Amino acid sequence: MLRAIKHIRLSEAPGTAFDRFVLDAQDRHFRRKLLVTEDGYEVLIDLQRPVYCEDGDHLELEDGRFVEVAAAEEDLYEVRGVSAAHIVSLAWQLGNRHLPAQLEWDRILIKRDPVIKDMLEKLHATVTEIRDQFDPVQGAYSAQGPFAHAH
């Protein structure tokens, strides 16, 4: 069985991966987990600490090869407001409910939930069902991203 021992951000990926995993947002968060690549290779993910993989990140195997982590398409809602201030207000409502959300300049993506859709529409948001990759904002304590620091 292959073993992945290191997480590498897409911006630092050294080369071409020999295979890939296609995973939804929830399944891209792990420390130790058994996964199967698209070509059927079993890989034990065995990292020192939990990571969240974004689309295109790589995992380095013990033998020096790399496996790409690709974001799967998911059933989502695309949430749009009437103004930037409205979008900020909608984002606050979603955050207040601790919902994972992908925040962009002109829209918010969330997992489908009819109760949340109803709430957003009552707040005058336009909510559309889409199928797309989902990369929610990671929490303040995730120790990831360009502003992360070690303690």
Secondary structure, 3 states (H helix, E strand, C coil): CEEEEEEECHHHCCCCCCEEEEECCHHHEEEEEEEECCCCCEEEEEEEEEEECCCCCEEEECCCCEEEEEECEEEEEEEECCCHHHHHHHHHHHHHCCCCCEECCCCEEEECCHHHHHHHHHCCCEEEEEEEECCCCCCCCCCCCCCCCCC
